[in-house]
Amino acid sequence: MCRNIRTLHNFEPPATHDEVDAAALQYVRKISGASKPSQANTEAFDRAVAAVAEATRELLDGLTSTAPPKDREVEAAKARARAELRYAR
């Protein structure tokens, strides 16, 4: 359920709005226990996703780092290698 929650800080190019929104959606899904809210809860769910996304953007805008920016392709390759080891049978 939380596959889109990834480190978003210190990448070049910076995290996109879509990446931040996907992470916010997954976070709200996880803490609410619902991948799709009922009609009665849709408004509250959507407000929570928007608030988490905004807080995430504010956090990312305020963070600094002295480390060189990470490369998305290199990080994805590392994750695939870890998964290959984990799920190898």
C-alpha positions as CSV (number, residue, x, y, z in Angstrom):
1,M,0.0,0.0,0.0
2,C,2.9,2.4,0.6
3,R,5.0,1.8,-2.5
4,N,4.9,5.5,-3.6
5,I,6.2,6.8,-0.3
6,R,9.9,7.2,-1.1
7,T,12.6,9.6,-0.2
8,L,11.9,12.8,-2.1
9,H,14.7,15.1,-0.7
10,N,17.9,15.9,-2.4
11,F,17.2,14.6,-6.0
12,E,18.1,16.3,-9.2
13,P,15.7,17.3,-10.6
14,P,13.7,18.0,-7.5
15,A,10.6,16.0,-6.7
16,T,7.6,16.8,-8.9
17,H,4.2,17.7,-7.7
18,D,3.0,14.3,-9.0
19,E,5.5,12.5,-6.8
20,V,4.6,14.6,-3.8
21,D,0.9,14.0,-4.4
22,A,1.4,10.2,-4.9
23,A,3.3,10.0,-1.6
24,A,0.6,12.0,0.2
25,L,-2.2,9.8,-1.2
26,Q,-0.4,6.7,-0.1
27,Y,0.2,8.1,3.4
28,V,-3.5,9.0,3.9
29,R,-4.5,5.6,2.5
30,K,-2.2,3.9,5.0
31,I,-3.3,5.8,8.1
32,S,-7.0,5.7,7.2
33,G,-6.9,2.0,6.3
34,A,-8.8,2.7,3.1
35,S,-7.5,2.7,-0.4
36,K,-10.7,4.3,-1.6
37,P,-12.9,6.2,0.9
38,S,-16.7,5.8,1.1
39,Q,-18.8,8.7,-0.4
40,A,-19.3,10.0,3.1
41,N,-15.6,10.2,3.7
42,T,-14.4,11.4,0.3
43,E,-14.3,15.1,1.2
44,A,-12.3,14.5,4.4
45,F,-10.0,12.1,2.6
46,D,-9.3,14.6,-0.2
47,R,-8.7,17.4,2.3
48,A,-6.2,15.2,4.1
49,V,-4.3,14.3,0.9
50,A,-4.1,18.0,0.0
51,A,-2.9,19.0,3.5
52,V,-0.2,16.3,3.6
53,A,1.0,17.2,0.1
54,E,1.2,20.9,1.0
55,A,3.1,20.0,4.3
56,T,5.4,17.8,2.3
57,R,6.2,20.5,-0.3
58,E,6.8,23.0,2.5
59,L,9.2,20.5,4.2
60,L,11.1,19.8,1.0
61,D,11.4,23.5,0.2
62,G,12.9,24.1,3.6
63,L,15.4,21.3,3.8
64,T,19.0,21.8,2.8
65,S,21.8,19.3,2.2
66,T,25.5,19.4,1.7
67,A,25.5,16.0,0.0
68,P,25.5,15.9,-3.8
69,P,22.0,15.4,-5.3
70,K,21.0,11.8,-5.9
71,D,20.3,10.4,-9.3
72,R,16.9,8.8,-9.7
73,E,18.1,6.1,-12.1
74,V,20.9,5.1,-9.8
75,E,18.6,4.9,-6.8
76,A,16.1,2.9,-8.8
77,A,18.8,0.4,-9.9
78,K,19.8,0.0,-6.2
79,A,16.2,-0.7,-5.2
80,R,15.8,-3.3,-8.0
81,A,19.0,-5.0,-6.8
82,R,17.8,-5.1,-3.2
83,A,14.4,-6.5,-4.3
84,E,16.1,-9.1,-6.5
85,L,18.1,-10.3,-3.5
86,R,15.1,-10.2,-1.2
87,Y,12.7,-12.1,-3.5
88,A,15.2,-14.5,-5.1
89,R,14.2,-18.1,-4.6
